[in-house]
Amino acid sequence: MKIPDEHRGRCFYHFTHIENIESIVKNGLLSTNKKRAKGIDHINLASEEIQSRRSQMDVPCEPFGTIHDYVPFYFTARNPMLLGVLNRKNIDQPLVVFIAVSIDRLLENNAIFCDASANTVIPPNFYQDPKNLDELNWELIDSNKWQRGTDDELHSRMAEAFVYKKVPIDWIESYIVFNQVCKKEIIRIYDENGLSKPKISYEPFNGKYFYFTKFNMSGRNNETLITGPIFLEHYYREAIKIITDQRKETQSQNSTFTDIKDALLKINKNFCVIEELEGIFELETDNRVHAQSVSDHTLQVVKNLKENEYYNDLSNHDKKIVKLSAYLHDIGKGPKSKWKNGIQPAYPDHPADSIPMITRILSEEFNTLSEYEIKTICLLVIYHDIIGDILEKGRSEQELLSLGINYNELKMLIALSLADISAINPFWTSIIEGKLDNLVERLRKVIS
């Protein structure tokens, strides 16, 4: 057997969390079943539903077994699976490491491959002989496009290679990392284990790109497309500290607002009273989910608050905090100058983009704000999407619990979330409400 000439020089790729690298260096890259047998617990980036299906999928060629008896790799570099995990906001992309292994390893007797992802009810075709690499759709595999295409195209693009039980670390051609943080950590791990420094690359590697970034936003092409849970929590806590410290250092007498009550009165009279709200005023969107302009949507969210029990159950003071947060919750979608032709596309990272804005507003625009008000407004604006994401997109409940919120703060988050979802699509609200009681019951067991 030999690798066909047209495929020589290629690699296949496995991506994992940086916290898994130390175990990989010590034990090799292991199959799911091998890790389980050894009691090795890795940070898992995969969908539980898909993993359940893979655990039962038989491999019809030697060395047989199920998919979970193999270490999986993808031939594609820009992986739709990673984009899916990112969009669920369950991972910090800068902490994702790609592991490249030469396609020559398909000549080993413990390596096989298939012509589509092994995630489907009907299994793909499996092969042992590298001459069958021509059966794969290389045009899709090599595509840099982000669009998923049809289901068949998606699965063909995610054709896989498999190595039975274990991949030794000397098979690793290179690690590919997002930035210096992971590079330094990998070097440290190898050094502490008495190993020579491995090859560590940035993209492009072999002419291929791996990470999803804000490439279409001026000056931000190296930023991760979505801010993950670890970084978002760090930025959230940092914002609270910066606001609190700045307010202690300088008490402005020329602020736009006296307090929250005054802010609500003035925003109600003039939506554009501060620059961040002016930045979303009549901001058009080509997001099919949002038919209204961002400012019209915002006003509808504020109006919707009175319609849900979680808002009505709050104290008058907390209602004011939620209402102000409703006005501010989408400021990260602006300003208009951020977008081509001043039209905002779907942009799930807008809560993270709101952080420097909310930091400025709460530092400079209020004469009086308590630490409770600062913390709560930051929580509501930065995490206004988390309840809906948990219930509908598979975002982790642990991210919410890590914030250390209490039941009253949970009610405030739910109040804002329901008002927001209802402004997008009232039908969705009924779906969310149908799942909400179980979520609240689970969370109440572990929060005060």
Secondary structure, DSSP 8 states (H G I E B T S, - for coil): ----GGGTT-EEEEEEEGGGHHHHHHH-EE-HHHHHHHT------S-HHHHHHHHH-B--STT-SBGGGEEEEES-SS-HHHHHHHHTT-S-GGGEEEEEEEGGGGGSTTEEEESS-TTSSS---EESSGGGGGGS-HHHHT-------SHHHHHHHT-EEEEESEE-GGGEEEEEESSHHHHHHHHHHHHHTT-----EEES-BTTB----B-TTSTT-TTSBSS--HHHHHHHHHHHHHHHHHHHHH---SS-SBSSHHHHHHHHHH-TTSSHHHHTTTT-EE--TT--S-HHHHHHHHHHHGGGSHHHHTS-HHHHHHHHHHHHHTTGGG--GGGSGGGEE---TTHHHHHHHHHHHHHHHSBS---HHHHHHHHHHHHTTTHHHHHHHH---HHHHHTTT--HHHHHHHHHHHHHHHHHH-HHHHHHHHHHHHHHHHHHHTT--
